[in-house]
Amino acid sequence: MTSGETKIYLDPRNLSSENFVFISHAHSDHLVSKSSLKKLNLKKKIMCSQETIAIANIRGHVFDTFEDCHGNFKFIDTGHILGSRGLLIEDKILYTGDLSIRERAFISKPIIPKVETLIIESTFGKREYIFPPLNRVIHEVNSLISSMYDRGVPVILMGYSLGKAQILTSLFGSWKPLIVHDEILKFNQVYRKFGINLEEELPLTFAMEKGILNKKPWILIHPLVNSNHVIINMLKKKYGAITIGFSGWGVKKNYKYMMNLDHVFPFSDHCDFKELLEVVTKCKPNKIYTFHGFEVEFARELVNMGYDAEPAIHRNQYPIQKVKNSSKIELMDTYL
């Protein structure tokens, strides 16, 4: 790297030198590894939201100093989880990170800018991944919970502990008593610090110690795991609880059986296939790079629609190079 260049790492796991780093959000697969943070002096080198900093600290990825933006870089809300951002460079190139344009509880639909180059996630970039309307999911889940409560049957709602679990807390927290896994409680508390109003809950360890689980029915929000997990298996056998899983992968019928769940609802914090196309249409890019998930399949779909698109697959690091005193921005080897 010459002195006339600035290289930006996009959601890297590991670093080998001190350049600018953009962290789109605080899911573990998007955070710089703890070992890299310890080895490298990253002061004033990290760009991310304050929410991402707070959540990352809880997860042991500690970095106190950061920049909200740098030079011609701007943050774009991506509607994925609390604090998730995309990176807009010189109003010409957009890196989405993980993305959802669907309104969900306290999360609003983000504004998508027009750009020349789009680097877009493709987690559900295949035609079969189309999610049902959220209002239908909410109605069906509430009906199912109501039916279980009438029979005195406890219900375990299962989703990723960061992001999905907070949406579930917001959507279904009116069912009482509301119990959440202790890990989820930590993230709920961070959400509250940033102004998200969530229903009051009881931590699972407290509910177990105080015998609250004996007073059926109840709602438990738990990280998404296979129902053969020792705790879930115990709750099902001892209290007769049923499990309801929430995942975009639930579009596939075998997902329910693979995860040993009683019920599954296709519900995601990512765009489905149609929503990914909507993002592309709004951006009107000249060039598209797809990454993560079905990047090859989604790039092929876009090419068939007339776009200049290609997958950016695991070409290691230095994803974006900005040449000083020039508006030229070049996508280089990718580590997304």
C-alpha positions in Angstrom: 0.0 0.0 0.0 1.4 3.4 -1.0 1.0 6.6 1.0 -1.5 7.9 -1.6 -4.0 5.2 -1.0 -6.5 4.3 1.8 -7.6 0.7 2.0 -10.9 -0.2 3.7 -11.6 -3.6 5.2 -15.3 -4.5 5.0 -16.4 -6.8 7.9 -13.1 -8.6 8.1 -12.5 -11.4 10.7 -8.7 -11.0 10.7 -6.3 -8.2 9.9 -2.7 -8.1 8.9 -2.0 -4.4 8.9 -3.5 -1.1 10.2 -5.9 0.3 7.6 -9.5 1.5 8.1 -12.0 -1.1 9.1 -15.8 -0.9 8.6 -17.9 -3.1 10.8 -21.5 -3.3 9.6 -23.0 -4.8 12.8 -22.3 -6.8 15.8 -23.2 -10.4 14.8 -20.1 -12.5 15.6 -19.4 -13.4 11.9 -19.0 -9.7 11.1 -16.8 -8.7 14.0 -13.0 -8.4 13.9 -11.5 -11.3 15.8 -10.5 -10.8 19.3 -6.9 -11.8 18.5 -6.6 -9.1 15.8 -8.0 -6.5 18.1 -5.4 -7.4 20.7 -2.4 -7.5 18.3 -3.2 -4.3 16.2 -3.5 -0.7 17.2 -6.8 0.1 15.7 -7.4 3.5 17.4 -9.4 5.8 15.1 -9.3 3.1 12.5 -12.7 1.5 13.1 -15.9 2.8 11.5 -19.2 1.5 13.0 -22.2 2.7 14.9 -22.2 3.3 18.6 -24.8 0.5 19.0 -22.4 -1.9 17.4 -19.6 -0.9 19.8 -21.9 -1.5 22.8 -23.0 -4.9 21.6 -19.5 -5.9 20.5 -18.1 -5.1 24.0 -20.6 -7.5 25.5 -19.3 -10.2 23.2 -15.7 -9.5 24.3 -14.7 -7.6 21.1 -13.5 -4.5 22.9 -12.6 -1.4 21.0 -13.3 1.9 22.7 -12.3 4.3 19.9 -14.0 4.6 16.6 -15.2 7.0 14.0 -18.8 7.4 12.9 -17.6 8.2 9.5 -14.4 9.2 7.7 -14.0 11.6 4.8 -16.4 10.8 2.0 -17.8 7.7 3.8 -21.4 7.7 5.0 -23.4 5.3 7.1 -26.7 3.9 5.7 -29.2 2.2 7.9 -29.7 -1.4 6.7 -32.7 -2.5 8.9 -31.0 -5.7 9.9 -30.4 -5.4 13.7 -29.8 -2.6 16.2 -27.0 -0.4 14.9 -26.6 -2.2 11.5 -25.2 0.0 8.8 -24.1 -0.1 5.2 -21.2 2.0 3.9 -21.7 4.6 1.2 -18.5 5.7 -0.4 -18.4 9.1 -2.2 -22.1 8.6 -3.0 -21.0 6.1 -5.6 -20.5 2.7 -4.1 -22.7 1.0 -1.5 -21.7 -2.0 0.7 -24.8 -3.3 2.3 -23.6 -5.7 5.0 -26.5 -7.8 6.1 -29.8 -6.1 5.0 -33.5 -6.1 5.5 -36.0 -3.7 4.0 -39.0 -5.1 5.8 -40.6 -3.2 8.7 -40.5 -5.3 11.8 -41.7 -4.1 15.2 -39.4 -1.2 16.1 -37.3 -1.5 12.9 -38.3 0.8 10.1 -37.8 0.3 6.4 -34.4 1.8 5.4 -33.9 4.3 2.6 -31.9 2.8 -0.3 -29.7 5.3 -2.3 -28.9 5.3 -6.0 -25.3 4.3 -6.6 -22.9 3.4 -9.4 -21.7 0.2 -7.7 -23.6 -2.1 -5.4 -22.0 -4.7 -3.1 -25.0 -6.6 -1.9 -25.5 -9.6 0.4 -27.2 -12.6 -1.1 -28.1 -14.8 1.9 -31.5 -15.6 0.4 -30.6 -14.9 -3.2 -32.6 -17.8 -4.7 -36.1 -17.7 -6.1 -37.5 -20.2 -3.6 -36.8 -17.9 -0.6 -39.9 -15.8 -0.5 -41.1 -14.9 3.0 -44.8 -14.5 4.0 -46.1 -11.1 5.1 -45.2 -10.3 8.7 -48.8 -9.5 9.7 -49.8 -13.1 8.7 -46.9 -14.5 10.7 -47.9 -12.4 13.8 -51.5 -13.5 13.5 -50.7 -17.2 13.1 -48.2 -17.2 16.0 -50.6 -15.4 18.3 -53.4 -17.8 17.4 -51.1 -20.8 18.1 -50.0 -19.3 21.5 -53.6 -18.6 22.4 -54.5 -22.2 21.6 -51.6 -23.5 23.8 -52.4 -21.2 26.7 -56.0 -22.4 26.6 -54.6 -25.9 27.2 -52.0 -24.7 29.8 -49.1 -25.6 27.5 -45.9 -23.4 27.7 -44.5 -22.0 24.5 -40.8 -21.6 23.6 -40.1 -19.0 20.8 -36.7 -19.6 19.2 -34.6 -17.1 17.2 -31.1 -15.8 17.1 -30.2 -14.2 20.4 -29.2 -10.9 18.8 -31.7 -9.3 16.5 -34.4 -11.9 16.1 -34.9 -12.4 19.8 -35.5 -8.7 20.4 -38.1 -8.6 17.6 -39.8 -11.6 19.2 -39.8 -9.9 22.6 -41.5 -6.8 21.0 -44.0 -8.7 19.0 -45.1 -11.4 21.5 -44.0 -9.9 24.9 -47.6 -9.2 25.9 -48.0 -12.9 26.7 -47.2 -13.3 30.4 -45.2 -14.4 32.2 -42.4 -13.5 29.7 -39.2 -15.3 30.3 -36.0 -14.9 28.2 -32.7 -16.7 28.1 -30.0 -14.9 30.1 -28.0 -14.2 27.0 -31.0 -12.6 25.3 -31.6 -10.5 28.4 -28.1 -8.9 28.0 -29.0 -7.8 24.4 -32.5 -6.7 25.4 -30.9 -4.4 28.0 -28.6 -2.8 25.3 -31.6 -2.2 23.1 -33.3 -0.4 25.9 -30.2 1.8 26.5 -30.6 3.0 22.9 -34.3 3.8 23.2 -36.0 0.6 22.2 -39.0 -0.1 24.4 -39.3 -3.8 25.2 -41.7 -5.6 27.5 -40.3 -6.4 30.9 -39.0 -10.0 31.2 -37.7 -12.5 33.7 -34.3 -14.2 33.1 -34.5 -18.0 32.6 -32.1 -18.8 35.5 -34.3 -16.8 37.9 -37.5 -18.4 36.6 -36.0 -21.9 37.1 -34.7 -21.0 40.6 -38.0 -19.5 41.8 -40.1 -22.3 40.4 -42.0 -20.0 38.1 -41.9 -22.6 35.3 -44.1 -24.8 37.4 -46.9 -22.3 37.0 -48.0 -23.0 33.5 -48.4 -21.7 30.9 -45.6 -19.3 30.1 -43.6 -17.9 27.2 -39.9 -18.4 26.9 -37.7 -16.7 24.2 -34.6 -18.8 23.7 -31.7 -18.8 21.2 -32.4 -20.9 18.1 -31.0 -24.4 18.7 -31.9 -27.9 17.8 -34.7 -29.1 20.2 -32.5 -32.0 21.2 -30.4 -29.4 23.1 -30.2 -30.4 26.7 -32.2 -27.4 28.1 -34.9 -27.5 25.5 -35.3 -31.2 25.8 -35.7 -30.9 29.5 -38.3 -28.1 29.2 -40.3 -30.2 26.7 -40.2 -33.3 28.9 -40.7 -31.7 32.3 -43.2 -29.0 31.4 -44.7 -30.2 28.1 -43.6 -27.1 26.3 -43.8 -26.8 22.5 -41.1 -25.1 20.3 -41.7 -22.5 17.6 -38.7 -21.6 15.5 -38.3 -18.4 13.4 -35.9 -18.5 10.5 -35.7 -17.6 6.8 -34.5 -21.1 6.2 -37.9 -22.3 7.4 -39.1 -21.8 3.8 -37.7 -25.3 3.3 -40.0 -27.9 4.8 -37.2 -30.1 6.0 -35.8 -27.3 8.2 -38.5 -28.2 10.8 -37.4 -31.8 11.0 -33.7 -30.9 10.8 -34.1 -28.7 13.9 -36.6 -31.0 15.6 -39.0 -28.1 16.1 -42.8 -28.4 16.6 -43.6 -25.4 14.5 -41.5 -23.2 12.1 -42.3 -19.8 10.6 -40.3 -18.3 7.8 -39.2 -15.0 9.3 -35.8 -13.4 8.8 -33.7 -10.3 9.5 -32.5 -10.5 5.9 -34.1 -9.6 2.6 -35.9 -12.4 0.8 -35.3 -12.9 -2.9 -37.9 -10.4 -4.0 -36.6 -7.8 -1.5 -33.1 -8.2 -2.8 -34.4 -7.4 -6.3 -36.2 -4.4 -4.9 -32.9 -3.1 -3.5 -31.2 -3.5 -6.8 -34.0 -1.7 -8.6 -33.8 1.2 -6.2 -30.0 1.5 -6.4 -30.0 1.4 -10.2 -26.3 0.4 -10.2 -24.0 0.0 -13.2 -22.1 -2.7 -11.5 -23.1 -5.3 -8.9 -21.1 -7.6 -6.7 -22.9 -10.3 -4.7 -21.5 -11.8 -1.5 -22.5 -14.3 1.2 -25.0 -17.1 0.8 -26.3 -17.7 -2.7 -23.9 -15.1 -4.3 -23.3 -17.2 -7.5 -27.0 -17.9 -8.0 -28.1 -14.3 -7.3 -25.4 -12.9 -9.6 -26.7 -15.2 -12.4 -30.2 -14.1 -11.9 -29.1 -10.4 -12.1 -27.1 -11.1 -15.3 -30.2 -12.8 -16.8 -32.1 -9.6 -16.0 -29.5 -7.5 -17.9 -27.4 -6.3 -15.0 -23.6 -6.3 -15.0 -23.2 -8.6 -11.9 -20.7 -11.1 -10.5 -20.0 -12.8 -7.2 -17.3 -11.6 -5.0 -16.2 -14.9 -3.5 -13.5 -15.2 -0.8 -10.7 -13.5 -2.5 -9.2 -12.7 0.9 -8.7 -9.1 1.8 -8.4 -5.4 0.8 -11.9 -5.2 -0.6 -12.0 -1.5 -1.5 -9.2 0.8 -2.5 -9.7 4.6 -2.7 -7.1 6.4 -4.7 -6.1 9.8 -3.2 -7.0 12.9 -5.2 -9.2 10.9 -7.5 -12.9 9.9 -7.5 -11.9 6.5 -8.8 -13.0 3.6 -6.5 -11.9 0.1 -7.4 -13.2 -3.1 -5.9 -10.2 -5.3 -5.3 -9.8 -8.7 -3.6 -12.7 -9.3 -1.3 -13.0 -10.4 2.3 -16.7 -10.1 3.1 
